[in-house]
Amino acid sequence: MSGKGEQVIKTVYLDNAATSFPKPESVYAAIDHFNRNVGGNPGRGSHQATRSAGSVVLEAREALAGLFNVADSSRIAFTMNITEAINMALKGILLPGDHVITSSMEHNAVARPLHVLSSLGVEWTQVACSADGSLDPADIARAIKANTRMICILHASNLTGTIMPIREVGRIARENGIIFMVDSAQTAGVLTLDTEEQNIDILTFTGHKALLGPQGTGGLYLRPGLVIKPLKEGGTGSLSESLVHPDYMPDRLESGTLNTPGIAGLAAGVSFIRDTGLERIRQHELKLAQSLLAGLREIKGVKIYGPEDPMKRVAVIAFNIEDRDCGDISMNLDLRYGIIARSGMHCAPLAHQTIGSFELGACRLSPGFFNTMEDIEYTVKAIHQLSRE
């Protein structure tokens, strides 16, 4: 292990909650193949290149439909990321006078749009989670009002990794005739997402995290019968003779040229997940998280946030060393040991307020499928050394 002034001897990437790295080789190959050999714009014309590009998009749509148990893949629309998908759903459905329920652990991708909508007459209730980020479904049920239009929660916290009870919340929403929307940024590709069994009406996802695709990809699933007002209108390659925007999925929500090379990479990421097995991915990441948690608990002065039981979280672990600056810890992990972590607020101030780390922020470690036990052991030793200084 390197110390002050010594050359870093290895690089350990532990920021998969922000974006997964590395990607499977098949993802790189798919993007390169599209850019070099396909290059068409899907839906624009009838030549071979555009038909080939359209096939790429269709294959990705169907792969995601299989992963999420969606019967009709046309109900999946691609966006540039999950933030766009979340904004599209919230702003395309909620109206003044409507009531929306979330947890107190939501990412700013949900909280900021709802802050804006609140100023326009949408009523927003944040159901308080416990200090480890966990949510009691009964508290969601108690928050329901006559004007509740939507329940929107994240599947797992990007700060503590806490897994939310979406199956139970989905049942509550369905029994009360309320739209249920899930933010799967931290779970799509590592935990089971079943739109039917979990009663998910709107599933938003991002391509660049556990789905192992590139940045600039994401989307949403919209249950049949639900209609979202588009955030934008424009070229779709369909009904081009009319000034009226198409009202059918997915064209209704896919204006402008898609990131087709990125979608090709996303399809390859989903294929890798299918071939590897979702359970195998989950078990590997769980093993890494268990080892990391066990090691951190042995270090004097380290405070760990989130559930004690690793089974109740994804592989996302936030910690502090006493009252030391988390940015300084993260910088030292990077510059002295080659360990890539993330510090600060993680775009989740509500979550930090919930777990009691708002003043300090936190340092976050998020191993992924391509990390090893050696990476974890090395990281624990580095943090132990930093804690002694």
PADOVEX-34902 format. One line per field, with one value per residue (C-alpha): x, y negated, z negated; residue number from 0. Coordinates in pm, 1 decimal, decimal comma, m for minus. Layout:
! residues N
xx: [X | ...]
yy: [Y | ...]
zz: [Z | ...]
nr: [NUM | ...]
! end
This chain:
! residues 389
xx: [0,0 | 121,7 | 160,7 | 232,5 | 460,1 | 467,5 | 347,2 | m2,6 | 32,0 | m321,9 | m657,4 | m976,0 | m1299,1 | m1568,3 | m1809,1 | m2050,1 | m2347,9 | m2259,2 | m2177,6 | m2058,5 | m1701,9 | m1563,7 | m1832,5 | m1842,6 | m1628,0 | m1942,1 | m2076,6 | m1771,4 | m1785,0 | m2154,9 | m2107,4 | m1803,9 | m1980,5 | m2277,5 | m2063,2 | m1841,3 | m2084,5 | m2446,7 | m2467,8 | m2828,9 | m3097,0 | m3387,4 | m3720,5 | m3575,7 | m3624,7 | m3641,4 | m3281,1 | m3079,7 | m2889,1 | m3202,5 | m3366,3 | m3059,4 | m3058,5 | m3428,4 | m3356,2 | m3094,9 | m3347,8 | m3617,8 | m3382,9 | m3288,9 | m3652,8 | m3742,8 | m3441,8 | m3551,2 | m3910,8 | m3787,9 | m3582,3 | m3873,4 | m4153,7 | m4323,1 | m4563,8 | m4558,4 | m4213,5 | m4364,9 | m4460,5 | m4088,8 | m3961,5 | m3595,3 | m3466,9 | m3122,4 | m3113,9 | m3337,7 | m3362,6 | m3534,2 | m3762,3 | m3859,3 | m3926,7 | m4130,9 | m4350,2 | m4396,5 | m4459,0 | m4657,7 | m4910,8 | m4937,8 | m5167,8 | m5244,7 | m5458,6 | m5304,7 | m5125,5 | m4803,2 | m4632,4 | m4258,4 | m4014,7 | m3772,1 | m3479,4 | m3542,4 | m3270,2 | m3282,9 | m3399,5 | m3734,8 | m3712,3 | m3626,0 | m3907,3 | m4151,2 | m4020,2 | m4106,6 | m4445,6 | m4522,1 | m4494,0 | m4750,6 | m5013,3 | m4916,5 | m4927,6 | m4620,8 | m4587,5 | m4249,0 | m4301,1 | m4025,0 | m3787,4 | m3591,5 | m3232,0 | m3102,5 | m3312,3 | m3573,1 | m3939,3 | m4248,5 | m4518,3 | m4785,3 | m4664,0 | m4726,5 | m5081,2 | m5146,4 | m5035,3 | m5294,3 | m5560,1 | m5865,8 | m5660,9 | m5354,1 | m5267,5 | m4926,3 | m4682,8 | m4324,3 | m4032,7 | m3681,9 | m3612,1 | m3284,3 | m3105,6 | m2802,7 | m2666,5 | m2718,6 | m2813,2 | m3133,8 | m3378,0 | m3734,9 | m4040,5 | m4172,4 | m4381,7 | m4578,4 | m4606,6 | m4717,3 | m4993,6 | m5110,0 | m5113,3 | m5308,4 | m5567,5 | m5627,3 | m5628,2 | m5312,6 | m5036,3 | m4719,8 | m4389,0 | m4046,9 | m3700,7 | m3477,5 | m3149,1 | m2963,9 | m3135,5 | m3211,7 | m2961,7 | m2895,5 | m3235,9 | m3552,5 | m3792,9 | m4126,0 | m4380,9 | m4666,7 | m4589,5 | m4478,0 | m4773,5 | m4546,9 | m4733,4 | m4428,5 | m4076,0 | m3792,7 | m3443,3 | m3096,2 | m2862,4 | m2522,1 | m2528,2 | m2610,0 | m2753,4 | m2387,5 | m2461,3 | m2307,8 | m2395,6 | m2666,2 | m2913,6 | m3226,3 | m3600,6 | m3932,3 | m4202,3 | m4562,0 | m4846,0 | m5114,7 | m5396,9 | m5171,9 | m5099,2 | m4815,4 | m4815,9 | m4487,6 | m4218,6 | m4137,3 | m4269,2 | m4077,1 | m3952,3 | m4027,1 | m3999,6 | m4371,1 | m4676,5 | m4432,5 | m4701,3 | m4888,8 | m4811,9 | m4986,8 | m4743,4 | m4808,5 | m5021,9 | m4906,6 | m4613,3 | m4321,8 | m4325,2 | m4528,2 | m4232,4 | m3939,0 | m3896,9 | m3571,0 | m3281,9 | m3216,1 | m2871,5 | m2870,4 | m2502,2 | m2563,0 | m2878,7 | m2675,4 | m2438,1 | m2727,0 | m2870,2 | m2531,3 | m2528,0 | m2871,4 | m2757,9 | m2455,7 | m2685,7 | m2915,6 | m2627,1 | m2453,5 | m2769,5 | m2926,2 | m2891,8 | m2522,8 | m2461,9 | m2656,7 | m2476,9 | m2132,2 | m2206,7 | m2363,7 | m2051,2 | m1835,3 | m2065,5 | m2066,2 | m1687,2 | m1661,4 | m1909,7 | m1735,1 | m1399,0 | m1521,2 | m1689,8 | m1349,8 | m1200,2 | m1214,6 | m1388,8 | m1571,0 | m1944,7 | m2144,1 | m2486,9 | m2770,9 | m2904,6 | m2677,6 | m2808,2 | m2634,6 | m2937,2 | m3140,4 | m2917,9 | m2753,7 | m2375,4 | m2374,1 | m2204,7 | m2173,0 | m1941,0 | m1752,5 | m1439,9 | m1542,8 | m1595,9 | m1330,2 | m1406,4 | m1544,7 | m1399,9 | m1053,8 | m1102,0 | m1215,7 | m928,4 | m672,3 | m822,5 | m783,8 | m443,5 | m262,2 | m426,0 | m592,7 | m935,4 | m1217,5 | m1499,2 | m1750,1 | m1795,6 | m2039,6 | m2417,9 | m2462,9 | m2746,8 | m2958,0 | m2991,7 | m3324,7 | m3156,5 | m2869,3 | m3120,2 | m3298,6 | m2988,7 | m2831,9 | m2532,6 | m2647,1 | m2380,6 | m2090,7 | m2195,3 | m2041,7 | m1790,0 | m1955,5 | m1815,1 | m2011,1 | m1849,8 | m1981,8 | m1977,9 | m1622,5 | m1470,9 | m1289,6 | m1240,1 | m882,1 | m1019,4 | m1224,8 | m939,4 | m711,5 | m975,8 | m1036,0 | m661,8 | m640,8 | m929,3 | m780,5 | m454,0 | m633,2 | m831,2 | m508,3 | m368,7]
yy: [0,0 | m349,1 | m620,5 | m992,8 | m1082,0 | m727,3 | m628,4 | m483,8 | m113,0 | m38,8 | m195,6 | m81,1 | m221,5 | m236,2 | m494,1 | m266,1 | m439,4 | m744,1 | m551,1 | m194,8 | m136,3 | 52,9 | 169,5 | 518,4 | 541,6 | 619,5 | 272,3 | 99,1 | 321,1 | 251,5 | m125,0 | m107,9 | 122,9 | m110,6 | m418,3 | m248,4 | m24,2 | m133,5 | m507,0 | m555,0 | m761,8 | m534,5 | m614,8 | m874,2 | m742,1 | m392,1 | m318,3 | m30,7 | m237,0 | m377,3 | m35,3 | 112,1 | m167,3 | m108,2 | 258,1 | 162,7 | m49,4 | 217,2 | 486,1 | 266,4 | 190,8 | 558,6 | 652,2 | 402,8 | 524,0 | 874,2 | 754,6 | 558,9 | 803,3 | 560,8 | 726,0 | 450,5 | 305,6 | 0,1 | m119,7 | m185,6 | m525,3 | m622,0 | m944,8 | m1095,5 | m986,2 | m900,0 | m1263,9 | m1348,6 | m1045,9 | m1148,0 | m1507,8 | m1383,0 | m1167,9 | m1412,1 | m1719,3 | m1527,5 | m1389,9 | m1603,8 | m1906,1 | m2183,7 | m2034,7 | m1688,4 | m1529,6 | m1328,8 | m1115,3 | m1039,4 | m916,8 | m1149,8 | m973,6 | m1092,8 | m1207,8 | m1562,1 | m1415,0 | m1372,6 | m1642,3 | m1937,1 | m1885,2 | m1841,0 | m2158,3 | m2342,2 | m2171,8 | m2258,2 | m2625,8 | m2565,9 | m2410,7 | m2043,1 | m1917,9 | m1715,3 | m1493,8 | m1351,2 | m1044,0 | m1031,4 | m737,2 | m607,1 | m702,7 | m412,7 | m527,3 | m252,0 | m312,5 | m170,4 | m107,5 | m176,5 | m536,2 | m566,6 | m435,1 | m684,3 | m973,7 | m903,7 | m1171,4 | m1203,6 | m1399,6 | m1170,9 | m1114,8 | m951,6 | m772,7 | m810,5 | m642,5 | m530,0 | m155,8 | m198,8 | m498,7 | m635,6 | m744,8 | m451,8 | m176,1 | m116,5 | 97,7 | m32,4 | 197,5 | 126,8 | 443,6 | 344,9 | m19,0 | 88,1 | 297,7 | 1,8 | m222,0 | 28,7 | 87,6 | m286,0 | m358,5 | m570,1 | m587,2 | m417,9 | m544,3 | m394,9 | m548,6 | m247,6 | m435,1 | m222,3 | 111,9 | 176,8 | 445,6 | 573,3 | 626,3 | 779,9 | 528,9 | 676,8 | 419,4 | 667,1 | 831,4 | 503,0 | 306,3 | 45,2 | m201,0 | m409,0 | m270,9 | m514,5 | m380,7 | m493,7 | m307,5 | m400,7 | m247,8 | 118,5 | 169,0 | 130,6 | m89,9 | m427,5 | m768,0 | m956,7 | m667,4 | m606,8 | m591,0 | m501,1 | m237,6 | m360,7 | m122,0 | m89,6 | m336,0 | m601,8 | m913,8 | m1157,8 | m1506,5 | m1528,6 | m1765,6 | m1840,5 | m1791,2 | m1755,1 | m1511,3 | m1145,2 | m1003,1 | m920,6 | m1118,5 | m1370,4 | m1519,4 | m1653,5 | m1937,1 | m1736,5 | m1533,4 | m1154,0 | m1046,8 | m684,2 | m523,4 | m540,4 | m821,8 | m1044,7 | m1067,2 | m1033,4 | m1363,5 | m1422,9 | m1196,2 | m924,8 | m839,8 | m531,3 | m441,5 | m463,6 | m254,1 | 9,1 | 14,3 | 30,9 | 332,1 | 502,0 | 422,2 | 578,5 | 881,6 | 917,1 | 904,1 | 1166,9 | 1398,7 | 1351,0 | 1376,3 | 1108,3 | 1322,1 | 1386,8 | 1012,9 | 938,8 | 1207,5 | 1088,4 | 727,6 | 836,9 | 1032,8 | 726,7 | 503,8 | 747,6 | 755,1 | 377,7 | 320,8 | 573,7 | 411,6 | 56,3 | 158,0 | 261,5 | m84,9 | m318,8 | m647,6 | m531,8 | m593,4 | m393,9 | m502,7 | m280,3 | 62,1 | 290,4 | 591,3 | 601,8 | 784,9 | 466,9 | 257,8 | 254,8 | 217,7 | m149,6 | m244,7 | m593,9 | m668,3 | m938,8 | m933,3 | m1121,8 | m1488,3 | m1502,0 | m1659,9 | m1393,0 | m1570,0 | m1547,4 | m1174,9 | m1115,6 | m1319,4 | m1126,4 | m794,3 | m902,3 | m1072,6 | m844,2 | m509,0 | m530,1 | m458,4 | m634,8 | m727,8 | m1010,7 | m1266,4 | m1545,4 | m1556,4 | m1306,0 | m1518,1 | m1394,7 | m1661,3 | m1518,4 | m1182,8 | m1344,3 | m1528,2 | m1198,0 | m1006,3 | m1297,8 | m1369,7 | m1697,4 | m1909,1 | m1675,8 | m1514,4 | m1170,0 | m964,7 | m696,6 | m366,4 | m171,2 | 148,6 | 309,4 | 642,0 | 598,8 | 526,5 | 798,9 | 896,5 | 775,7 | 428,8 | 431,1 | 547,2 | 280,9 | 11,8 | 111,5 | 95,3 | m248,9 | m385,6 | m232,3 | m414,5 | m743,7 | m704,0 | m682,1 | m1012,2]
zz: [0,0 | 74,7 | m183,6 | m169,7 | 116,4 | 251,0 | 595,2 | 615,1 | 687,3 | 800,9 | 883,7 | 714,4 | 855,7 | 586,2 | 727,9 | 911,5 | 750,3 | 961,3 | 1278,0 | 1326,1 | 1438,9 | 1613,4 | 1854,2 | 2002,6 | 2315,0 | 2513,5 | 2429,3 | 2570,7 | 2877,0 | 2939,6 | 2929,0 | 3154,7 | 3399,8 | 3427,7 | 3482,0 | 3739,1 | 3923,4 | 3871,3 | 3812,6 | 3920,0 | 3748,8 | 3647,1 | 3807,5 | 4043,4 | 4394,9 | 4540,9 | 4628,7 | 4487,8 | 4231,3 | 4067,8 | 4063,7 | 3896,4 | 3638,6 | 3575,3 | 3512,1 | 3251,7 | 3064,6 | 3087,5 | 2956,3 | 2660,1 | 2587,3 | 2592,1 | 2376,4 | 2111,4 | 2136,0 | 2060,9 | 1765,2 | 1613,4 | 1706,0 | 1944,5 | 2189,0 | 2452,4 | 2517,9 | 2691,2 | 2341,4 | 2278,1 | 2394,8 | 2404,4 | 2249,5 | 2203,5 | 1836,3 | 1544,2 | 1437,0 | 1764,6 | 1723,9 | 1369,7 | 1473,5 | 1766,8 | 1542,9 | 1254,8 | 1468,9 | 1726,5 | 1476,5 | 1162,3 | 1171,9 | 921,1 | 646,4 | 679,6 | 383,6 | 419,8 | 154,2 | 141,1 | m120,7 | m297,5 | m125,9 | 228,2 | 465,6 | 603,0 | 933,7 | 758,5 | 489,7 | 712,4 | 966,8 | 678,1 | 515,9 | 836,5 | 866,3 | 503,1 | 591,0 | 866,4 | 643,8 | 615,9 | 257,0 | 155,3 | m152,5 | m250,7 | m467,6 | m727,4 | m713,4 | m1010,8 | m1084,7 | m874,4 | m578,1 | m603,4 | m525,2 | m696,5 | m429,9 | m691,2 | m707,0 | m333,2 | m380,2 | m659,9 | m437,3 | m167,1 | m117,0 | 104,1 | 359,9 | 360,6 | 725,8 | 702,2 | 472,9 | 594,1 | 416,1 | 494,2 | 490,6 | 300,8 | 156,3 | 339,1 | m0,9 | m237,5 | 5,7 | m194,5 | 3,9 | m4,0 | m32,7 | 316,9 | 334,1 | 24,5 | 130,8 | 477,6 | 323,6 | 115,7 | 422,1 | 631,8 | 358,3 | 337,7 | 711,4 | 690,0 | 951,8 | 826,5 | 966,1 | 887,8 | 925,9 | 998,5 | 1048,7 | 792,8 | 851,7 | 1219,3 | 1312,9 | 961,0 | 794,2 | 937,3 | 1089,9 | 1194,7 | 1305,6 | 1270,0 | 935,6 | 778,1 | 921,0 | 1078,9 | 1299,4 | 1394,3 | 1377,6 | 1440,0 | 1505,8 | 1600,5 | 1832,0 | 1696,2 | 1349,1 | 1274,4 | 1624,3 | 1731,9 | 2031,5 | 2119,8 | 1983,2 | 2169,6 | 2166,0 | 1961,6 | 1991,6 | 1840,9 | 1856,7 | 1861,6 | 1776,8 | 2048,6 | 1990,3 | 1837,1 | 2041,9 | 1984,6 | 2128,9 | 2324,0 | 2200,7 | 2563,8 | 2915,3 | 3237,7 | 3495,9 | 3433,5 | 3784,4 | 3764,0 | 3883,9 | 4026,0 | 4250,6 | 3946,0 | 3707,0 | 3437,5 | 3230,7 | 3225,6 | 2930,4 | 2913,0 | 2734,2 | 2755,4 | 3014,8 | 2783,0 | 2543,8 | 2786,3 | 2971,0 | 3154,1 | 3236,8 | 2981,7 | 2846,5 | 3065,0 | 3013,3 | 2639,3 | 2666,7 | 2854,0 | 2558,3 | 2314,1 | 2497,3 | 2464,8 | 2091,9 | 2045,4 | 2244,7 | 2014,8 | 1710,5 | 1859,6 | 1946,7 | 1610,6 | 1403,5 | 1185,3 | 873,0 | 935,7 | 972,1 | 654,9 | 453,0 | 563,0 | 474,6 | 146,1 | 54,9 | 124,2 | m80,6 | m372,8 | m378,4 | m349,3 | m630,5 | m855,0 | m793,6 | m852,2 | m1178,9 | m1314,8 | m1260,5 | m1558,7 | m1486,7 | m1173,4 | m1167,8 | m910,8 | m791,9 | m675,3 | m776,5 | m977,5 | m786,6 | m445,6 | m302,0 | m348,8 | m125,5 | 213,1 | 227,6 | 129,5 | m197,2 | m343,2 | m634,1 | m817,9 | m1031,9 | m1347,1 | m1248,9 | m976,9 | m642,5 | m410,2 | m108,4 | m259,3 | m323,6 | 31,9 | 175,1 | m29,1 | 74,3 | 434,6 | 435,0 | 190,5 | 253,2 | 593,0 | 441,4 | 622,2 | 381,5 | 363,6 | 86,8 | 11,0 | 36,9 | 322,2 | 466,0 | 174,0 | m97,8 | m216,5 | m277,3 | m466,5 | m686,1 | m750,6 | m861,3 | m1050,4 | m825,4 | m671,0 | m843,1 | m764,0 | m439,4 | m397,7 | m207,8 | 5,6 | 129,6 | 389,7 | 521,5 | 837,2 | 1015,1 | 1145,2 | 803,3 | 610,5 | 248,0 | 285,4 | 368,0 | 49,2 | m172,7 | m24,9 | m84,6 | m446,3 | m515,8 | m356,3 | m562,4 | m876,2 | m806,9 | m745,7 | m1067,5 | m1270,0 | m1143,4]
nr: [0 | 1 | 2 | 3 | 4 | 5 | 6 | 7 | 8 | 9 | 10 | 11 | 12 | 13 | 14 | 15 | 16 | 17 | 18 | 19 | 20 | 21 | 22 | 23 | 24 | 25 | 26 | 27 | 28 | 29 | 30 | 31 | 32 | 33 | 34 | 35 | 36 | 37 | 38 | 39 | 40 | 41 | 42 | 43 | 44 | 45 | 46 | 47 | 48 | 49 | 50 | 51 | 52 | 53 | 54 | 55 | 56 | 57 | 58 | 59 | 60 | 61 | 62 | 63 | 64 | 65 | 66 | 67 | 68 | 69 | 70 | 71 | 72 | 73 | 74 | 75 | 76 | 77 | 78 | 79 | 80 | 81 | 82 | 83 | 84 | 85 | 86 | 87 | 88 | 89 | 90 | 91 | 92 | 93 | 94 | 95 | 96 | 97 | 98 | 99 | 100 | 101 | 102 | 103 | 104 | 105 | 106 | 107 | 108 | 109 | 110 | 111 | 112 | 113 | 114 | 115 | 116 | 117 | 118 | 119 | 120 | 121 | 122 | 123 | 124 | 125 | 126 | 127 | 128 | 129 | 130 | 131 | 132 | 133 | 134 | 135 | 136 | 137 | 138 | 139 | 140 | 141 | 142 | 143 | 144 | 145 | 146 | 147 | 148 | 149 | 150 | 151 | 152 | 153 | 154 | 155 | 156 | 157 | 158 | 159 | 160 | 161 | 162 | 163 | 164 | 165 | 166 | 167 | 168 | 169 | 170 | 171 | 172 | 173 | 174 | 175 | 176 | 177 | 178 | 179 | 180 | 181 | 182 | 183 | 184 | 185 | 186 | 187 | 188 | 189 | 190 | 191 | 192 | 193 | 194 | 195 | 196 | 197 | 198 | 199 | 200 | 201 | 202 | 203 | 204 | 205 | 206 | 207 | 208 | 209 | 210 | 211 | 212 | 213 | 214 | 215 | 216 | 217 | 218 | 219 | 220 | 221 | 222 | 223 | 224 | 225 | 226 | 227 | 228 | 229 | 230 | 231 | 232 | 233 | 234 | 235 | 236 | 237 | 238 | 239 | 240 | 241 | 242 | 243 | 244 | 245 | 246 | 247 | 248 | 249 | 250 | 251 | 252 | 253 | 254 | 255 | 256 | 257 | 258 | 259 | 260 | 261 | 262 | 263 | 264 | 265 | 266 | 267 | 268 | 269 | 270 | 271 | 272 | 273 | 274 | 275 | 276 | 277 | 278 | 279 | 280 | 281 | 282 | 283 | 284 | 285 | 286 | 287 | 288 | 289 | 290 | 291 | 292 | 293 | 294 | 295 | 296 | 297 | 298 | 299 | 300 | 301 | 302 | 303 | 304 | 305 | 306 | 307 | 308 | 309 | 310 | 311 | 312 | 313 | 314 | 315 | 316 | 317 | 318 | 319 | 320 | 321 | 322 | 323 | 324 | 325 | 326 | 327 | 328 | 329 | 330 | 331 | 332 | 333 | 334 | 335 | 336 | 337 | 338 | 339 | 340 | 341 | 342 | 343 | 344 | 345 | 346 | 347 | 348 | 349 | 350 | 351 | 352 | 353 | 354 | 355 | 356 | 357 | 358 | 359 | 360 | 361 | 362 | 363 | 364 | 365 | 366 | 367 | 368 | 369 | 370 | 371 | 372 | 373 | 374 | 375 | 376 | 377 | 378 | 379 | 380 | 381 | 382 | 383 | 384 | 385 | 386 | 387 | 388]
! end
